[in-house]
């Protein structure tokens, strides 16, 4: 007779095997239909044009919004860091891994974000986990926008805190939740993305900040997609709304407009010092390698020294979005360099992707479960280095492909 443990193991194995089998079937069918566009191999630096699938393509799916990958100052800083420090930091930040490069980066992040202090983590995903699990637990309440990033959701789950979602950018719904939570929790956190990466719209910072002040909640904002892309000089959501100092916990990444890897939190010195000594991703994750640290540090200088990149980005994203809308495409509520093209059907979404790939345009199809069924889309992104010719070629490709597939008139 099998033990309880053996039976349980069999059930788990069967469940896992079933999920793997279902995924395998779906992937095989997608590949067979020539609709698999993920894990594409790129053999060049990622800029407005790349070498992919054996030819040059216009890149319309990169997070490198300012086109800083390959910038000579940033590359030189990374190379120099390897010469001076080697390829690794040698440990976790708290014990042996902190270098003067990390300290200089943290000071620069704090200056860039107009905060007292900042702490650097190994990834943006880990940063969100660190902040949420570091501060909040079972006696607290977290309210998040329905479209917040998965790392925020995972942070809430791991924290053990009570959490609820409010309808996307719906301040009336958020106020209802805040009002009903008074006195029921020790602390309340409201957290939202600055730029929503699947939709391209911007959080209502004025409304959210006002409600947080009214009901005594802390405000955390994920600036992964707004640093470098929002604000007249690329300083993000607070510059965009002229509301510097309105966010309690500013989180950001070094892997989007900043061409490196890692994440950070910027806040008061007391908050940051607490996280350095109490957040598990800081305590138990290896420090950022020197080259990536130096690249991020120098990139912040480049963003401030070359404000024309931000201006070019704003110009090109508007030109591109208006061109798609003139063709009859639905770009949802996008006002940023993230420009979704709503299709609403998975098959048609994949067919459009194939047509664009065949015309030399590298795009990213987003389908269920990444987005709800019926909202399948292409998530396209604009870079400051996209030329007028790039925009025109992409627009013509969308026109030809859309008419061929009957998506536009």
N, C-alpha and C positions, 0 to 999 in steps of 0.2 A: 504494500500500500504506500502511495506517495505521501510525503509529509506536507503539512500546510505550506511550508516554505517552498517546496518543490512545485506544488500546484500554482502558487502565486508567481513563481519565476516563469512557469510555462505560459501563464496568461500574459505577463508582461512581454515575454519574448514574442508571443503570437501577435500582440498589439503592435509592437515595434515592427515586426516582420510585415504586418499588414500595411502599416503606413509607408514602409520602404517600398513595398510592391506597388501600392497605388501611385506613389511618386514616380517610380520607374516606368510604369505604364504611361503616365501623362507625359513624361519627358520623351519617351520613345515616339509617341504619337506626334508630339510637337516637332521633333527632329525630322521625322518622316515627311511631315507636311512642309518642311523647309521654313518653319516658324520659330526656330530656337535662336534667340539673339543675345543670350547671356554669356558671360565669361568669354567674350571676344578677345582674341589676342592682339595687343597693340605692340608694335616694334619700334616705336619712336617716342620722344618726349610728348606729353599730352599738351597740345596747344590748340589753336583754332583749326589747325589741320594736323592729321595724324596718319601714320602708316598702319593700316589695319586690314585684315583679310586680304593681304597681298597687294594693296593699292593705297593711294592717297585718298583720304576722305575728309569732309568737313565735319569737325567734331561739334555735335550739338547735345552732348550729354555729360559734360564735365562740370565739376564743382569749382574748377580753377577760374573763378569769375573775373579776376584781374589779369589773367594770363601771365602769372609770375613764375610758373614752372620753367626753369632754364634761365631765369634772370641772372646775369653775370655776377652781380653783387651777392646774391643769395647763394649761388653755387660756390663762389669763392669762399664765403664764410663757412659753408659746410665742409669744404675741403681743408680749410685751415684748422677747423675744430678737430678733424681726424688727426692732423699732424700734431696738434698740441695735446689732445686728450685721448686719442685712440678711438676705437669703434664702439665702445660700451662704457657705461657709467660705473659698472662694477658692483651694483647692489641696489637696494631700495633707498628711497630718499631719506627716510628717517635715520638710517643707520650708517651706510657707507656710500650711498650713491649721489649725494648732493655735491655739485660742483659750483664754482663761481658763475659758470654759464647759466645754470638753473636759477641762481639768485638774481642775475642780471636780467634774465627773461621775465621773472616774476615782477621785478621792479618796473620793467618796461611795459608789461601788460597792465599793471596798476596805473601807470602814467597814461597809457593809451585810453584806458577806460575811465579815467578820472576817479579812481578809488584809492583807498589807503594801502591795500595790499592785494596780493594774488597768490594762488597756489597752482602749480602745474601738475597734470596727470598724464598717464601714458596714452589715453585716447579720450575722445569726446564722450563716447558711450560710458566709459568708466567714470568720467567726471560727473555725469548726471546721477549715476548710482552712488557715488561718493557723497554728493551734497545731500541727496534725499535720505539715504540710509544713515548718514552721519548725524543728522539733526532730528529726524522724525521717527516716531514709533507708535505703538498701539494706542496711546492716549491722544494722538494727534489726528488731524483731518487734513487731507490734501485734495484740492480742487484743481482739476486740469482741463484744458481745452480738449474737446473730443478728438481733434486732429493732431495732438501732440505726438512727438517722436516716440518710437518704441522704447528707447532707453529711459524715458521718463516714466512710462508705464511700468517697466521692469523695476525701476527704482522704487516706485510706490509698492509694488508687490513684495519686494524684498524687505522693505522697511517695516512691514506689519501694520502700518498706519491705516486708518479708515480713509478711503478715497472715493471720489465721485467725479464724473465728467460733466462739464457744462457744454451746452450746444455751441458749436463753433462761432467764436466772436460774438456770442449773444450775452450782452451785459445785463439784460433783464433776468435771464436765467441764472447767471452768476450771482446777481444780488439776491435772488430768491434762496439760493443755496447758502450764501453767507449769512443771510438773516436768520435762516432756520438753524444754523450751527452755533449761534451765540450761546456760550456757557456750557456747551456739550463736549468741548475738546480743550486740552491744555494749550495747544498751538494750532493755528490754521495757516497753511501755505497755499497760495495760488500760483500755478506754474503754467507758462505758455511758451510756445515757439515764437520767435520774433518774426521770421519768415517761414511760412508753412511749406515744406519742401516738396509736397506733391501737388499743391494748389497755386503756389506763387503769390499768395496774398499776405498781408501784414497784420499782425495782432493789433487790437485796439488798446494801445498802451495808455492813452489818456483815460479811457473809461475804466480799464482794469486797475490802474494805479489809484484812481479816485475811490473805487470800491474797497480796495485794500486799506486805504487810510480810514475810510468811514467805519469799517468793521474790524479794524485792528489785525488784519492778516498780513503776513509777509508775502512779498512778491519775488518770484524767481523767473528769469527769462533766459531761454536757450537762444543764444545768438550765433549758432553754427552757420546759418545762411545769411546773416545780416552784416557781420563784420566784413568790411571791404566792399559791400554792395549797397548798403543803405546809408543815407545821410550824404550831405554835400561833399564830404571828404572821406566817406567810407568808415566812419566811426560807429555806425550801427544804429539801433532802434532809438536810443535816447537822442542822438543827434537828429535823426529823421523827424522826430516830433518836438525837438527843442525842449527836452525834458531831462537834462542831465541830472543824475542823482535820484531819479524816481524809482529805481530798481534796487531791491535789497541784496539779491544774489544774482550776479551777472555770470552766466556760464557761456563759454565759447570754445571753439576748436581751432587747431592749427592745420587742418586738412582740407579746407575749402579755398577761400581767397588767399589764405596763407598756405604756401606750398610745402608743408611739412607733415607732421603727425602729432597727435596729442590733444589735450584739452586743458581748460583752466577755469577757475572760479575767481572772481574779483569782488571784493566787499570790504568791510571794515577790517582792521588788523585783528580784532578780537575774534571775529567769525573765521577768518582764514587761519589764524593760529590754532583755533579749536579743531578745524578740519585736518590740519597737518598732523595732529596728534590723536585724532579719533576716527577718521574715515578710513575704512579698511582698504579701499583701492590705493590710497596713498601709502599706508603702512606696509601692505603686502605685495605691491606691484613694483617691478624694476623701474628705475629712473629712465627718463627719455635719453636716448643715445646723444652724444655730443653734437654730431652733425645735424640731427633734427632740431636740437635745441638752438643751435647757432642759426640755422635756416629760419626758424620762426622769429627769433630775435631780430635778424636783419630785415625780414619781410615787413615787420611793423614799421621800421624806419623807411623802407621803400614806399609803403603806402602813403606815408606822410610827405615824403620827398617828391612823389610823383602823383599829385592829385588829379592830373589830367587823365589817368587811367580810370578813375571813378566816373569822371565826366563822360569819357568815351563809352563806358559800360552803360550808363543811363541813356545815352543817345541811341546806342545800338539796340538795346532791349526794347525801347519804344518803337523804333523803326521796324524791328522784326515782328513784334506783337501786332502792330497796326497793319502790317502786310498780310499776316495770316487772317486777321479779322476781315480785311477787305475781300479776301477770297471766300469768306463764308464759314471759316472755322470758329469754333467756340473755344476761347482761351480762358474760360471761367472768370474768376475775379482777379487774375494776376495783374500786379502792378510792378513786378520785380523782374530780375534776370532769370527767374524760374518761370517758364511759360508752358503750362500744360496745354495739350490739344485734345479736347474731350471727344471721344469717339463713341463710347457707350456699349460697345460690343467687342468681346475678346477676339473673335475671328477677324473682324474688320480691322481691329487695332494691329494685329499681327500682319495682316495683308498690307496695310499701309507702311508698316515698318519695313517689310520686304521690298516694296516699291522704292522707298527712300534709300535703303541700303544699295539697291541696284543702280540708283542715280548718284551714289557717292556721298550720301548724307548719313552720318552716324547718329542714330537716335535711340531712345530708351523706351520700350513699351512697358507700361505699368498696368497689370491686370490683377484680378482677384487671386489671392487674398490680401495683396498689398493695398488695394482699394476696394470699396464695396462693389458688388456686382452691378453692372449697368453704368458704372462710371469709369470703365476702362479708358485709358488715355495714353498718349505719348507725353513723357515728361522731358521737354526740351529746355536747354539752358544756354544762355548767352555769355560770351566772354568779351572783355574790353578789347582783345586782340582780333575779334572777328572783323573782317574788312567789309566794306560796302559790297564788294563782289561776293563774299561768302554769304551775306544776307540775301542777296539777289538770287544766287544759285539755289539756296535752301528754299526760298519762296517759290521759285519756278518748279522745283522738285515737288513741293507740296501741291502746287497747282496741277501739275501733270498727273501725279499719283492720285490725288483726290478726285479728279474728273474721271480717270480711268476706272476707279472703284465705285463711282457714284456717290461719293461722300459730299461733294460740293457741286454747284451748278456750273 
